[in-house]
Amino acid sequence: YSSTVYNPYFGATIGRVANRIKNGEFTLNGKTYHLAKNAGQNTLHGGFKGWNSKIWNAAVQRDQLAFSLLSEDGDEGFPGDAIASVIFRLTADGELRIEMKVFVTKATPINLTNHSYFNLAGHVRKPTNLEIFVIICLSATFAHKMDRWTVTDAESIPTGEIRSVLDDTAMDLRNSTVLGDVIGKVPGGGGGYDHNFCLRVSDTANETNLVARVLHPTSGRYLQVFSNQPGVQFYTANFLPERDSASIRGKNGTAYFKHGAFCLETQNYPDAVNH
């Protein structure tokens, strides 16, 4: 998808820092670092040549696929060498397990995520609107853990405010919710979700914290996401093309449009290095 004007990050490993960094800069240990600004005046998903666009080393190791990458000091403006490893493993129980680790040579922000899109209706279904049939329930089992979200400005940069979901019905996804009933009421113009929800994780060493459960009622397909990260960016493909415009062509030439899929990007809080 490198030929498209807009990069949707389909299935990408995002780094060195996922999400946005305000004004493409941060100060660490008394020194200010200036980053590549690939989203207006801000840095998004690591810059113009984030880790999603790098050529990784790859090796099959028994039942897993292991990737490794060296990001050198100064890469997109970030300090220090970083050696990253990402391991994918598909279990017999239908779990896709992703383990991400980074070793660095000097203090530097790190925030990795996986940017996979999901359409539980099935690829052949070619839904006209994801929100019609998807029900999402974030942290249903531990409802009190998904009670806050990081407020953002018009450029999706966190303001520093962490707000209760009780202040806005569309942001309270702790109980089963038909996405189509609320997607048009999301703060910021109702264009869909692109927000970080705060997780009160109880286990940071293992991936045992339930982040979300998404159900497609017609087929019975469901997706459960577990993570040890403190946040999750819920994104409903708002920046894919509108349905009356030229589409992005995907697998088997299928046209991908706005709100045709969703992402659950487990992560640290956006722009955390500046807060």
N, C-alpha and C positions, 0 to 999 in steps of 0.2 A: 504493500500500500504506500510505498515511498513516492509514487507518482501523483498521489492525491494532494490537493492543496491543503486540506484539513487532515491531520493525522489522528485517527480515532483510537490508536493504541490497542488494536485488537489483540488480545491474549498476551500483551507485552509484560515483561519484567521491568518495572519502573524504578529508576535510581539516577543519580545518587540520592536525590531527595524527591519523593513523590509529592504530588499536589503543588501548591503555589508558595513562592517566597516573595514577599512584598518588595517592590522596587528592585528586585534582583540583587539584593545585598543583605549582609548580616555582619554583626561584629562579634568576634570570638577572641577571648583572651586579649582584649585591647586592640585588636587589629580588625579593620573593616575589609571584607572581601566583596568584590564586585563580580557578579555572575552574568552569564549569557541571558539576555532578556528576549524570550521567545513568545511571550504572551503580553503584548503591549509593553508596559514598563516593568512587568513582573517576570519571574522565572516559573515555568510550569514543567513538572515531571523531569527535572534534571537539565533543562536547557535545549538548545537546538539539536545537539547530539547526545541526548541522554542515553542511559544504558539500554533502552529499548532498541536503539539503532546501532549498537555495537555488535561486532562479530565475537561471539563467545566460543570458548573451547568446550567441546562436548564429548561425553563418554558414557557408554552403557555399563552399568555396574549391577550385575545380577538383575533384580527386579526394578531398578530405578535408572533414571536418566539424570546425569550430573553435568551441570554447566559451571564454568569458572571464567572470571574476567579480571584483568588488571586495569584499573582506572588510575592513571598517573596523576601526580601532583599538578594542580592547575587545570585539570580537566573541567571545562566549562566554568572555570573560575574557582572551583572548590579546592581547599587545601589538602595536602597529604596524598600519598598513594593509598589506594583502597583495593584490596583483593576480595572479590565477591564470589560466593558459591551459592548456587540454587539447585536443589535436588527435587525432582518430580518422581512420585511413586504412585502407581495405581494399584490399590489393594483388591483382594478377592471379594471384599464386601462392597465394592463400588465407590470407595473413597479415593479421591485424588488428594494426596498429601504433598504440600509444598513447604520445603524448609529453606530459609534464606539466612545466610550468615555473611558478615563483612569484617575483615581485619584491616586496620588502618595504621599508618605510620605517624600520624599526628592528629590532634583534635580536629574533627570535622563533623558536620551534621550528616546523619544517615537515616533514611526513612524509605524502606522498600515496600513495594506492594505488587500484587498481580492484577492486571487490568483485563481479565477475561469478561466477555459479554455472555449473557445467558438468555435464551429464549426457550422456555419450558414447553411451549406449544409444539416444538419440533421444527426443524429447518424446512421441511416440505410444506408445512402449514402456511408459511408466509403470511403471518397475521397482519391485518390492516392497522391494528393498534394494540400494542402490548397491554395498555392499561385496561382494556375491556375485560380481559379474562384472568389477569394475574392477581392473586391475593398475597399480600406480604405481611409477615408478622415478625417484627424485630425483637429478639430476646424474649420470646413469649414465655419461656419457662422461668426466666428471671426478670420479670417486667420492670422491677425497680432499677435495673441496671442500665436501661436505655431511656433515661428520663431527662437528658440534656443534649443540646447540640451547639456547635460553634457558629455564632452569628457572623455573616459575611457582608461586605459592602457590594456595590454594583459590579466590581471586578472580581467577585468571589474571593476576596482577601479577608481573612478573619479580622474582626474589629477588636478582638480580645474579650468580648462578652460571651459567656457561656450561659445559655438561656434554657429554662425549663420547657419541656415539650407541652406542658399543660397550658402554656400561654398561646398556643396555636394548634388547632385541631389537626391540621394537615401534617404537623410534625410529630404527632403522637401516634407512633406505629407499634406500640407495645402490645396491642391486641390485634387479632386478625382484621385486616382492612382491605376492602376492594380498592385497588389502586386507582381505578377510573373515577371513584367517588371523590378523591382528594387531590389528584395530580394537578388539577387546574387551580388549586387553592394554595399552592406552595408559595411561601414568601419570596418576593423578588420578581413578581409578575406572573406566577403560575405557569412557567414554561417547563416545569418538571423538577425532579430532585437532582441536586448536585451539591449535597451537604454532608458534612461530617457529623456523625452521631457519636456521643461519648459513651464508652463502655466502662462499667465498673468491674474490671476483670478481677477474678479471685485467684487465678493461677497464671502467672506470667512466665513460668518455666515451660509449660506444656500447652498444647493447643486444645484445651478441654473446655474453654468458655464458648458457649453457644452465642453466636452473634446474630444469626437470622435464620428464619425458615420461610421459604417461598413456595407456594403451592399453585399449580395449574389445575383447577378443579375438574375440567373436562376429561383430561387424560389421567389424572391422579398423580402426575409427576410432581416431585418436590425436590427442593434443594436445601440442604442445611450447611451452614458455614460456621466453622469453629476457628478460633484464633487466640493468640496470647497478646494481641496488640490492644492499645487503649481506645482506638477509634475505628470507625468504618465509614468510608465515603459511599453513600448510596447515590448512584448516578443512573438516570433513565435515558441515556443516549440522546440528550437534548440537542446536541450539536451535529448529529447526523443530518443529512439533507431532508428538507421538507418533501412531502409526498408528491407535490406538483412540480418538483425540480429534478435535475439529473441525480441519480442515485450513486452510491458507492456499490460496486459489484464485488460480491464475496464468493463463497464456496459454490461451485457449480453455476456461476454466473448470476446467483440470486441477488436481487436488489435489496440493499439495506437502507432503511429510512429512519427518521426521527421516531423515538419511542418504540423502536422495534425490538429492543432488548434492554437489559439492565446490568449494572455492575455492582458488586459489593467489595470495595477495595479496603481491606483491613490495613490499618496504618497507625502511625502516630498522628497527633493533631497537625493540621496544615499550618504552615508558617510558624511552627513551634520555636524555631531558632530565634525569632524576633519577639517572643513573649515570655 
